[in-house]
Amino acid sequence: MPLVYPNIVPENNLRLPDALTVKHGPHRLLSRFVLAGDRYARERGLRLRLKYDFEELAWVNKHYVAQGSWYPIIGEFNPEHSELTPGDGVLGRRRGREW
């Protein structure tokens, strides 16, 4: 009998805590940990989201590499050199960025 795996990839561009479901382990502890981490990041101007538009990541990376403020992304995260799927994405963004 073939195994059937449900699609567990949430919709694109959700806040990281909203995109996670704890299935195993101490769910209350892990939930508090994720929320505390999100709060910590937000207090420092970061917005953590689950996003899997790797073409956009590649475009943004090229833009900032050309300005000299970023290093090129490594091959595993470059959609031109790897087979990324929606289940592979997480994004952190600074407040006030345009991309």
PEPE-V122217 format. One record per residue. N is the residue number from 1. RES is the residue in three letters. SS is DSSP state (H for helix, E for strand, L for the rest). OMEGA is omega in degrees with one decimal (none if undefined). Layout:
# PEPE-V122217
[[N:RES:SS:OMEGA] [N:RES:SS:OMEGA]]
This chain:
# PEPE-V122217
[[1:MET:L:179.0] [2:PRO:L:177.3] [3:LEU:L:178.2] [4:VAL:L:179.7] [5:TYR:L:178.7] [6:PRO:L:175.6] [7:ASN:L:-178.3] [8:ILE:L:-179.8] [9:VAL:L:179.9] [10:PRO:L:179.6] [11:GLU:L:-177.2] [12:ASN:L:170.7] [13:ASN:L:173.4] [14:LEU:E:169.4] [15:ARG:E:-175.1] [16:LEU:H:179.2] [17:PRO:H:179.0] [18:ASP:H:-176.5] [19:ALA:H:-176.1] [20:LEU:L:171.8] [21:THR:L:179.9] [22:VAL:L:-178.4] [23:LYS:L:-175.0] [24:HIS:L:176.4] [25:GLY:L:-178.9] [26:PRO:L:-170.7] [27:HIS:H:179.5] [28:ARG:H:178.7] [29:LEU:H:-179.5] [30:LEU:H:178.0] [31:SER:H:177.8] [32:ARG:H:179.2] [33:PHE:H:180.0] [34:VAL:H:179.3] [35:LEU:H:177.9] [36:ALA:H:177.6] [37:GLY:H:177.7] [38:ASP:H:178.8] [39:ARG:H:178.7] [40:TYR:H:179.5] [41:ALA:H:-178.4] [42:ARG:H:177.8] [43:GLU:H:179.8] [44:ARG:L:174.8] [45:GLY:L:178.2] [46:LEU:E:175.3] [47:ARG:E:-177.9] [48:LEU:E:-178.5] [49:ARG:E:171.0] [50:LEU:E:-178.0] [51:LYS:L:-177.6] [52:TYR:L:172.7] [53:ASP:L:-175.7] [54:PHE:H:173.9] [55:GLU:H:177.3] [56:GLU:H:177.7] [57:LEU:H:179.9] [58:ALA:H:179.2] [59:TRP:H:179.5] [60:VAL:H:179.7] [61:ASN:H:179.4] [62:LYS:H:178.7] [63:HIS:H:-176.4] [64:TYR:H:173.0] [65:VAL:H:179.2] [66:ALA:H:177.3] [67:GLN:H:-179.8] [68:GLY:L:-177.1] [69:SER:L:178.2] [70:TRP:L:168.5] [71:TYR:L:176.4] [72:PRO:L:177.8] [73:ILE:L:-179.9] [74:ILE:L:-173.4] [75:GLY:H:-177.3] [76:GLU:H:-178.8] [77:PHE:H:178.6] [78:ASN:L:-176.5] [79:PRO:L:177.1] [80:GLU:L:-174.1] [81:HIS:L:-178.1] [82:SER:L:179.4] [83:GLU:L:180.0] [84:LEU:L:177.7] [85:THR:L:178.1] [86:PRO:H:179.0] [87:GLY:H:-175.0] [88:ASP:H:-166.1] [89:GLY:L:168.6] [90:VAL:L:-177.4] [91:LEU:E:169.7] [92:GLY:E:-178.6] [93:ARG:E:175.5] [94:ARG:E:177.5] [95:ARG:L:175.3] [96:GLY:L:177.9] [97:ARG:L:-174.3] [98:GLU:L:-171.4] [99:TRP:L:none]]
